């Protein structure tokens, strides 16, 4: 992947994409009881989904990329929902993240959540990169929602910007 080529998205674009995700979830017939957000990238899309679906949010913190933006062999737990895992049993969970790049983080988190016997689990991802994945969705996951599908370019989200005005100007070039 050429990291010189980047895609920039504005908050408005993200908000509109999440609105489309909410429409997909409602149209699918899946009735989630709660959202589990993968942090840090899934926090903002999950919070916007809460506006549309009116659901509580639980959060997990996983890290696959280091400070040099190089992926590790497997995700590391930074924060987990140990104290509320019992709330997952028998529930319909909507797992939310910002991007499906390698699918390794999603696979890891799904396997962890499935070990707590939810009724059903679905995935909502803001952006899916159209490329070969290293991870797989477990067979128990029947519903997967993508806001948009993208080329395999480096994605820059507004919540990562130090200068939001410069970020928005860069997003205008896409």
C-alpha positions as CSV (number, residue, x, y, z in Angstrom):
1,X,0.0,0.0,0.0
2,X,1.3,3.4,-0.9
3,X,0.9,5.5,2.3
4,X,1.4,8.7,0.2
5,X,-2.1,8.3,-1.2
6,X,-4.6,9.1,1.5
7,X,-8.3,9.5,1.8
8,X,-9.6,12.2,4.1
9,X,-13.2,12.2,5.4
10,X,-15.0,15.1,7.1
11,X,-17.2,14.8,10.1
12,X,-20.2,15.6,7.9
13,X,-19.3,12.8,5.5
14,X,-18.9,10.4,8.4
15,X,-22.2,11.4,9.9
16,X,-24.0,10.8,6.6
17,X,-22.3,7.5,6.2
18,X,-23.3,6.3,9.7
19,X,-26.9,7.4,8.9
20,X,-26.8,5.0,6.0
21,X,-25.5,2.3,8.2
22,X,-28.4,2.8,10.6
23,X,-30.8,2.5,7.7
24,X,-29.2,-0.8,6.7
25,X,-29.4,-2.2,10.3
26,X,-33.1,-1.2,10.5
27,X,-33.9,-2.6,7.1
28,X,-32.2,-5.9,7.9
29,X,-34.6,-6.8,10.6
30,X,-31.7,-7.2,13.1
31,X,-32.8,-5.7,16.4
32,X,-29.7,-5.0,18.5
33,X,-30.0,-4.6,22.3
34,X,-26.7,-2.7,22.5
35,X,-23.7,-1.4,20.7
36,X,-20.1,-2.5,21.4
37,X,-17.6,0.0,20.1
38,X,-14.0,-0.9,19.3
39,X,-11.8,1.9,20.4
40,X,-10.5,4.2,19.5
41,X,-11.7,4.3,15.9
42,X,-15.2,2.9,16.6
43,X,-16.1,5.4,19.3
44,X,-17.4,8.2,17.1
45,X,-19.3,6.0,14.6
46,X,-20.9,4.1,17.6
47,X,-21.9,7.4,19.2
48,X,-23.5,8.6,16.0
49,X,-25.3,5.2,15.6
50,X,-26.7,5.7,19.1
51,X,-28.5,8.8,17.9
52,X,-30.2,6.8,15.2
53,X,-30.8,3.5,17.0
54,X,-31.2,4.7,20.6
55,X,-29.0,2.0,22.1
56,X,-26.6,1.8,25.0
57,X,-22.9,1.6,24.1
58,X,-20.2,-0.6,25.7
59,X,-16.6,-0.1,24.7
60,X,-13.5,-2.2,24.2
61,X,-10.0,-0.9,23.5
62,X,-7.9,-3.0,21.1
63,X,-4.7,-2.1,19.4
64,X,-3.3,-3.7,16.3
65,X,-1.1,-0.9,15.0
66,X,1.8,0.6,16.8
67,X,3.0,4.2,16.9
68,X,4.8,3.6,13.6
69,X,1.5,2.5,11.9
70,X,2.9,-1.0,11.5
71,X,0.5,-3.9,12.4
72,X,1.3,-6.3,15.2
73,X,0.9,-10.0,14.8
74,X,-2.4,-10.0,16.8
75,X,-4.5,-7.4,18.6
76,X,-3.8,-6.4,22.2
77,X,-6.5,-5.7,24.7
78,X,-6.1,-2.1,26.1
79,X,-9.5,-2.0,27.7
80,X,-12.1,-4.7,28.0
81,X,-15.7,-5.0,29.4
82,X,-14.9,-7.6,32.0
83,X,-17.3,-6.1,34.5
84,X,-20.2,-6.2,32.2
85,X,-19.5,-9.4,30.2
86,X,-22.5,-11.0,31.9
87,X,-24.7,-8.4,30.2
88,X,-23.8,-9.9,26.8
89,X,-25.4,-13.3,27.3
90,X,-28.5,-13.8,25.3
91,X,-28.3,-10.2,23.9
92,X,-28.2,-9.0,20.3
93,X,-25.0,-7.1,19.9
94,X,-24.0,-4.7,17.2
95,X,-20.2,-4.5,17.0
96,X,-19.0,-1.2,15.5
97,X,-15.6,-0.1,14.2
98,X,-14.4,2.5,11.8
99,X,-12.6,0.3,9.2
100,X,-12.3,-3.3,8.1
101,X,-8.7,-3.3,6.8
102,X,-7.1,-6.6,7.7
103,X,-10.1,-7.9,9.6
104,X,-7.8,-9.2,12.3
105,X,-9.1,-6.9,15.0
106,X,-12.7,-7.6,14.1
107,X,-12.2,-11.4,14.1
108,X,-10.4,-11.2,17.5
109,X,-13.1,-9.1,19.1
110,X,-16.0,-11.2,17.6
111,X,-14.5,-14.4,19.0
112,X,-14.1,-12.8,22.4
113,X,-17.7,-11.5,22.4
114,X,-19.1,-14.8,21.1
115,X,-17.5,-16.6,24.1
116,X,-20.2,-14.9,26.2
117,X,-23.1,-16.5,24.4
118,X,-24.9,-13.5,22.8
119,X,-28.2,-14.3,21.1
120,X,-26.9,-12.8,17.8
121,X,-24.0,-10.6,16.8
122,X,-23.8,-8.3,13.8
123,X,-21.0,-6.0,12.6
124,X,-21.3,-2.4,11.4
125,X,-18.2,-0.9,9.8
126,X,-17.9,2.6,8.5
127,X,-15.4,1.7,5.7
128,X,-14.5,-1.7,4.2
129,X,-11.2,-1.8,2.2
130,X,-11.5,-3.9,-0.9
131,X,-8.6,-6.1,-0.5
132,X,-7.6,-9.6,0.7
133,X,-8.1,-10.0,4.5
134,X,-5.9,-11.8,7.0
135,X,-8.8,-12.4,9.4
136,X,-12.3,-13.9,8.9
137,X,-15.7,-13.3,10.3
138,X,-16.8,-16.2,12.5
139,X,-19.6,-18.3,11.0
140,X,-21.9,-17.2,13.8
141,X,-21.9,-13.6,12.3
142,X,-24.7,-13.5,9.8
143,X,-25.2,-9.8,9.3
144,X,-22.4,-7.4,8.2
145,X,-23.0,-3.8,7.3
146,X,-20.6,-1.5,5.5
147,X,-21.1,2.2,5.2
148,X,-18.8,2.4,2.2
149,X,-16.3,0.2,0.3
150,X,-12.9,1.8,-0.5
151,X,-9.7,1.2,-2.4
152,X,-6.8,0.0,-0.3
153,X,-5.6,3.5,0.6
154,X,-4.6,5.0,3.9
155,X,-7.7,6.6,5.5
156,X,-7.4,9.7,7.6
157,X,-10.3,10.4,9.9
158,X,-11.2,13.8,11.3
159,X,-10.9,12.6,14.9
160,X,-7.1,12.1,14.2
161,X,-6.6,15.6,13.0
162,X,-4.7,18.2,15.0
163,X,-5.7,20.9,12.6
164,X,-9.3,20.2,11.6
165,X,-9.4,23.1,9.0
166,X,-6.4,21.7,7.2
167,X,-8.0,18.2,7.4
168,X,-11.2,19.5,5.8
169,X,-9.3,21.2,3.1
170,X,-7.5,17.9,2.3
171,X,-10.9,16.1,2.3
172,X,-12.1,18.5,-0.3
173,X,-9.5,17.2,-2.7
174,X,-10.9,13.6,-2.6
